[in-house]
């Protein structure tokens, strides 16, 4: 007997996952399209609950930990959306959507170890509960489970999964090492985002086209859309990281900065500090306070004030403009797709990404 799908997953999929309201789909054809996505995600969710069940009691608990914690299932929804360009929710599409989401979940376990994150999806991160070794091995188990699903889809899926996994690893490696001597830090950072986030979102959309037997002419447009919207998504996260609305974000303002992560606003500030004394002063204060915070010696008021100043600085507005640019380019990539609910939904999703920062 398959596990029951949580009721929270059965409604408002397009609204909760992609920021799309019901008014977007006014016609009867568009409402049938929305229903198809809802039905498809219910099948995906049931499959996830089944696929991530292990006979081993420890593996079962750790692997289902982040799945049970929630998540918007953006990647499977994109797979299902793209599939509507072809045959729709056939068994291969559902399997591909499950594989993409399990790959994403696996990467979260590893990311939290690398970043020493304490929280994920509103709960303590896996490594803070079980330790680094268990978190890493759980991620490995999920990557293996995703690979088994992908193998059932054939050689093209295996190659696509391998290429995506390679980019995920390269993105994490390059983020860890940092830019090489003479390399533009901003360009390096954007490439890390394209590899770590954009590549898997691109794959999510691409497998929808492939396994729904849609036109091959749609593969490059949806792949390009996915990668670019993934970068835009992360750039907006850089802005949200500075927000003092902890009741909304669930995080302390400047969580990434406090962890020593150089987000785009900080990279822009470093660039500006070379010629602007005020920017240089703010940069020095942030770096001083972050360093002392690492040793538990920071003045929280000083650090919070510096983060607030960065939040209101022109470099953060510049980051938002860059996010808008990536989002606009994502929409432009959709030009070869036929007019209809798929294109409409993807365009609205791109808009909703940058609206999150408001």
N, C-alpha and C positions, 0 to 999 in steps of 0.2 A: 504493500500500500504506500502510495506517495505521500510525503508530508504535505499538510495543508498549507496553502499560501496565506500569509498574514493579510488581514483585511485592509491594512493600511496600504498594501501594494496593489489593491484591486481597483483603485479609483484615482482620478486626477493625475494620471501618469504624465501626460503632456504638460500639464501645469507645473507639477512638482519637479519633474526631471529637466524640462527644457524651458521653463518659464513661459509657457504658452497658455493663454486663457481660453475658455470655452468659446468666446465670441469670435475667435480666429476662424473657427470652422462653422460657418453659417448654413451652408447648403447640405442637403441630404447626403450627397456623395462625400463631402468632407467629413460629415459626422460618421459615416461608415468607415472612412479612413481612420479616424480617431479611435473608433471601436476596435478596429483591427490591431492598432498599436497596443491598446489596453489588453486585448486577448493574448497577443503575442508575448507581452511582458509577463502576464500571469503564467504562461507556459514556461518562460525562461526562469522565473522565480522558483517555480516548482522543481525545475531541473537543477537549479543551483542548490536547493536544499537537499536534493537527492545525491548529486555529484559530490558535495562536500561532506557527506557522511562517511565516517571511517569506522571500521570494526574496532580499531584500537581506541580505547577510551580517551587517552591523552590527546592523540591526533585529532579525534573528533571534536573535542572541546576547543583546542587551540585554533583549528582551521575554520570553525564556524564562528569564532569570536567576533571578527570584524564584519562578517556577513550579517550576523544578528544585530550588530550595532547600528545598522541602517545603511545610508548611502542613497543617492538619487538614481542610480542605475543609468546614468547618462549614456554610457557606451552601448549597452544593449538596446536602449531606445533608438540611438542613431542607427544601429544595425537594422532594426525593424523598420525605421523610417525609410532607409535606403532600399530595403527589400520591396517596398511598395512600388518601386520603379519597375519591378519585374513581377514574379509570380506571387510575391507576398510571403506570408509566414509558413513556409514549408519546413519539414523537419530539419533539413540542413541549415537553414537560417537560424532556427532556434538553437541548434547545437553550436553554431558559430558565435551567436550572441552570448551563450553561456561561457564559452572558452575565453572570449575577450574579457568578460567581467571577472572570471577567476584569475586571469593573468593580471588584471588591474589590482585585485585584492592581494595577490601574491607580492606585487611590487610594493604595496603599502607596508607589509610586514618588514621588508628589507629597508625601505626608505626610513622608517621610524628608528631602526637600529642605527643607520648611518647618521641620521640627524639627531639622535638621542632625544627624540620627541617623547613627551610625557603623556600626551593626550591624542586621541584619534577618534573622530566621530562622536565626541562627547563622552567617551569612556577612557580609562587609562590605557595607554598603548600596550601592545602585547608584550614587548620586552620589559616594560615596567612591571608587568604582572608575573611573567615566567622567566625573564632574563633573555639576554641576547641570543644565546645558542638555540633555545627553543623557538624564538621568533624567527630566526634565520631558517631553521629546519622546517618550520611551518610554511614559510614562503616557498621553500624548495618543494615541499609536498604539493602545494597548490600549483606551482609551475608544472610539475609532473602531471597532475590531473588535467590541467588545461591542454598539455601536449597530447595526452591520450584522446581527448575529444577532437583535437585538431587532426590527429592521425586518421580518424574515421572519416574525415572529409576529403582526403586525397592529397596528392603531391603538391598541388598549387597552394593549398591551405598550409601545409607543413613548411613550404618555402617562405610564405608570407609571415607565419608565426616566428620562424627562425630569424628573419630579417628584422622583425619588430623587436624581438628579444635582444638582438645584438645592439640595436639603437638604444633601448632602455639601459643596457649596461654601459654603453659608451657615454650616454648622457650623464649617468651617475658618476662614472670615472672622471669625466672632464669637469664636472661640478666639484668633485673632491680635490682634484689637482689644481684647478684654477687655470686662468689663461697663461699661455706661454709668453716668454719675453718678446715684446714687440707686437703681441696680438691685442687687438682692440677688445677691452673687457666687455663692452656692451654687445658687440657681435658674438663674442664667446658665450655670453649669458643667454642671448636669444637662441643660439644653436643648442644649448643645453635644454632649454624649454622645448624646442622643437623635437629633440630626441626623447626626453623624459616624459613629456605629456602629449605633444602633438602626434608622435608616431603611433601610439596605441589608439587614440581617437580616430586618426586617419584609417587605421586598420579596421576599426569597428564599422565605419561607414563602408569601406571597400568590400568587406565580406558580405554585407547586405546586398550589394549589387551583384557580386559574383555568384552567390549561392541561391539567389532568387532568379537567376538566369536573365538578368536585365542586360540591356545593351552594353557591350564593352566600351562604347563611347562615353559611358557615365563613370567609368572607373577613375580616371584621372581627375575629373571635376570633384567627385566626392572625397577622394584621397587628399587633394589639395585643400578643400574646405576643412576637412578634419584636422589637418596639421596646423593650419593657420588659426583656426578657432581655438585649438589647444593652447597655442602661444598667447592669444588674447586672454583666454581664461586665466592663465597663470599671472599675466601682467596685472589683471584686475585684482587677483589675490594679493599681489604686492602692495596694492593700495589699501585693500581691506585690512591687511596686516597692521597698518598704522592707525586703524580706527579705534577710537576710545569707547565705542558702543559695545562693550563686552557682553551685554545682555543679548545682542544680536549675533556677534561673531563667535561668542563662546571662548574667546582668547583674550589675554592681556595685550594691550596695545604694544606693537613692536615685538611680538613674539619671535619672528624670524630674525630681526636685528639683534635681539638679546642673545640668540643662539649663534650669532656670528655669521649669519647668512647675508651676503651682499645682494640685496634685491635691486631692481632697476632704479627706484628713486635714489638709493644710496650711490649707485654707480654713476648716475647723472650728477649727483652732488660732488662726487670726487672729480669728475670731469670739469665742473664749473669752478671748483675750489682752486684750480690752477691759475685762474685769472680774476677771481672774485674773493675779496677778503672776508666778506660776511659769510659766504658759503664755506670758506676755509675754516672760519671760527666754528660754525655749526658742525662741520665734519669732525673737527678736533674734539669737540665736546661729546659728540655721539661715540666716537671711537674710545675716548677716555672712559666714559661711563659704562660702555659695554664691557670693556676690559676689566674694570673694577667690579662690575656686577658678576663676572665670571668667578672672581675670588671672594664674592660675598661682601664686598666692601663699598658697593656703589650707594650713592644717595638717590633713593628711588624718586624723590621729587625732581632732582636735576635730570635724571634719565627720562622721566615722563615728560618733562617740559621740552627736552630736546626732540623727543619723538613727535610731540605735538607741533613743534616748529617745522619739522620735516614734513609732517602731514599737510601743513598749510603752505609749504614752499612751492615755488614754480616748478621744481623738478618733479613733484608728484603730479601736477597738472600735465607736465610733459609726458609722464608715464601713461596717464590716461589717454592722451592723444595718440600715443604709440599703440595702445590697446585698440583704440578705434580704427587705426590704420590696418592692423592685422585682421580685425573683424570685417572691415570693408572689403579687404582683398579676399577674404573667405567667401563673402557673398558674390563677389565678381566671378569667382571660380565656378559658381553654379550656373553661369550663363548657358552652357550647352544642355542643361536639364530642361525637360518640358515644363511649361507652366502648369501649375496644379498644386495640390495640397502638400506634396513632398517639398517642393521648392519653397512654398509659402512657409512651411513649418521650419525648415532649415534657416531661412532668412530671418524669421522672427527669433529663432534661437540665438543667432549671431547678435541681434540687437539686444536681447535680454542679457547676454554675457556682460556687455559694457555697462548696462544699466544697473548691474549689481553694486557698482561703486557709489551710486548716488544715495 
